[in-house]
């Protein structure tokens, strides 16, 4: 039975909470995606993209059957087609509830995480654990592509303005453009969210200065990570009309969690899940 989704204002965000250290799946707080999708013209059941929200949990710990603490890095893959996103503070509180919980083995933990998160999201969530013996395999890599951040532009508007986007229909290209200047604010608390974004497309050549101004325009915009990426995708698709389009953002972590939304009309998942230097 799927969890009942709620509004962002009813979530734990911005509220004082007590931290539970024993397993409690009721802490997970699902929020319906469609409310924000309605704002940007995405009809229910007619997504212009596929994709996934890739979460990294750096603070997962539990007790083994003998009561000895265990740690791992967890990766969670939540499909963009799921009816709900999971509010990040509730996600943190849920993971924290394992701290004094005895789990017989890693497989049981994975099964439990998968079951609870899938119920909250309303679709099948994939969970992968990386144990300490594999931590040396962690690598840092920046998003691949040409960075726009050295463009010498003047900016005086800090809200999304898709009307500035434009493309030259006389030039057809396939290119990947990136920026480290993506910054938005939490929908509920207004706290800053910092990220890097990669836009890969095939079609009319997008004006790079216009694209950078548009991305900087999120600087005072209040929206969740996943919603910002979907807004970027639909705005670029609407105003520049590329044949192929992928938007991938990697946000810095908060509360031991980072969120990396990926949306594409021709790819199903990111080419790389390596964290950036700021993550």
N, C-alpha and C positions, 0 to 999 in steps of 0.2 A: 504494500500500500504506500503510495507516494506521500511525502510530507506536505503539509499545508503551507503554501507560500504566503508571505506577508509583505507589508510595505517597508521601505528602508527606514522610515521614521520610527517604526516599532522595534527595530533591531537593537543590539547591544551597543552600537556605535555611539560614542559621545556620552556614555553612561557609566557610572561607577558600578563595577561588578565584583563579586567574590570569585576567586579562582578555584575551581573544583579540581581535585587531583585524583578522582576516581571516575572511571568510565561513565560517560553520560552522553549518548547520542542525541538527546533532546536539545542539546546546546546548539546544534546546527540550525542556521537560520536561512531558509531559501527565499529568494526574491524573484518574482516572475520577470523574465526578460522582455516579454511582449509590451509592457507599458512604455519602456523607453524606445523600443522598436517602432511603436506607433508614431512617436514623435518624428522619426526620420523616414517615415513612409515605407517601412517594411511590413508587409501584410503577414498575418498569421498563416503559417503553412506554406509560405512562398519566399523562403530565404534566398537572397541573391548570392549567397556564399555558403561554403562549408567551412569547417575549421574546428579549433579546439582551444580551450583555455588550459595552458600548462602551468601548474602551480608547483613550486618547490618548497618543501617544508624542512627547514634546517634545525628545528628544535623538537624533533620527535624522540620521546623516551618512554620506556615502560619497564616493568619488572618481569624477569623470567620466572619460571615455576618455583625457583628457590628464593625468590625475592631480590635477586641481584639486578641492578639497573642495566638497561640496554639502551643504545642510541643508534640512530640511523638518519640518513637523509632520505626524505620521501618525495616521490614525484607523483603528481595527480593529474590525470588527463580527462578534462570534463568537456564533452562534445558541445559545440556551439548550437547544435540542434536541440539540446536539452531545454525543457520549458523554464527551468530556474537556474540562476547563478546562485552561488553560496556566498553570503556576506562574510568578508574576510575576518572580522573580529570574532564572529561566532565560530569560524573555522579554527582560529587560533585557540579559543577556549575549549573546543572539542578535542583538539590534539593534546592540549594541556591536561585534559582529564584522564589521559593514559598514564600520567607520571607515577602514580602509586597503584597501578592496576597490573595484576599478574596475568601474563599471557603465556600459554604453554610453548609456543614456537612462532617463528616468523611467518609461516604459512597461515596460521590462525589469525595473526594480526592483520595480514593483508586481506584475508577474507572479510574480517570485521570492518576494516576501513572501506573496502569496496562496497559492502552491503549498505553501510550507513550513508556514504556519500552519494551512492546511486539513488537511494531513496530520497535524499534531499534535492538532488539535481533533477530527478524525474527521468533519468536515462542512465545507461550503463557507464560508469566511471572506471577508468583503468588506474591501478595503483602499482607503483614499483618502489622497492626499497633498496637503498645502497648502504651496505654495512661498513663499519670502520676499516676493515681490511681492504676495501676498495676505494677509500677516500683519496688515495694518491692518484687515482685516475681522474680526479676533478681537474678541469681545464678552464681557463678564462680565454674568451675570444670575442672580439667586437663583431657587430653585425656586418656582414659583407656588403659592399656597395660603395658608391660615390657619396661622400658626405657633403651636405649643403651648408654646413655651419660657418664656413669661411666667407660666404657671400656677403658683400658689404651693402646691406640693405637698411633702410630706415623703417622702424616699426612704431606705430602709435595706437595700435588696436589690439586688445588682449582678450577677445571673445571670438569663437569660431565664426568665420565669415567665408562660406564656401563660394560666394560670388566672385572672390578674387582669383579662384582657380581658372586656368585657361590652358589650352593645348593648341599646337600648330598642326593643323590637319594636313599640311603640305609635307610634313616630316613624320615618317613612321619609324619607330625605334623599339628596341627591347632593352631595358636598362633597369638598374636597381639603385634607388636613391635612399639615403639614410640621414637621420639627424639625431643628435643627442640633446636637442633643445625642447623635447616634449615635456611639458609640465602641466598638470591639471590639478584639481582639488577634489577631495572626497565629497561625494554627493550630500552627505549628512553633516559631517563635522567641519568641512572646509579645510582640513589639513592637507598639505601639499603632497602630491604624488609625482615622483620623478621617473622619467623613462627615456628610452631610446626607441626609435621607430624605423622600420625598413619598409619601403614601398617598391615592389617589383611589378613591372607592367610591360605589356606589349601593346603598341598603338600610337596614336598621335603624340608627338613629343610634348611633354608637360613643361610649362614654364617653371624653371627651378626657383626663381626669386618669389614667384607667386605661391608656389608650394610651401616654401619656407615660411613666408608670412602667414599662410593659413595654419601651419603646424604651431607656430608661436602663438597664434590666436587662442589656443587652448589654455593659456597660462593662468587665466582667472576663471576658467570654466569648471563648474561643479558637476562631476559625473564619475561613475565607477570606471575602472580600467577597461573592462570589457565593452562598456557602452561607448567610451571614447574611440576605441579601435573600430567599432562598427560604424560610428559616425564618420570617421575618416574614410573608411571603405566606401560607404554609400555616397559621400560627397564627391570623392575623386571619380567614382564610377559615373555619377550623374553629370558632372561638369566637364570631365575630360574624356569620357566614353572610351576607355581602353578596351581592347578585345580580351586581354587577360590582365588580372589584377590580384595581387597579394599584399596584404598589410599585416605586419608582424611587429608587435611592441614588446619590449622587455622592461619591466618596471623594477625599481629598487625595492628591496624587501621592507616590510613593516611587521613587527611582531613575529619575526622568524619566518615569514612567508613572502615569496615573491609571486607575482602573477604575470603571465606572458601570453596575451591573447593573440591568436592567429586566425586570420580570415582570408579566404581565397575563393575565386570562382573557377579555379582549375587545379588546385593542389589540396591535398587532404590534411597535411601536417607539416610542421617546420622542417627545413633541411637540417637544422642544427638546434640542439637544446643546451648549448654551452652558455654559461653565464657571462655577462659582460664585467668589465673591471669595476663598475659602480655597484654591481650586484654582490 
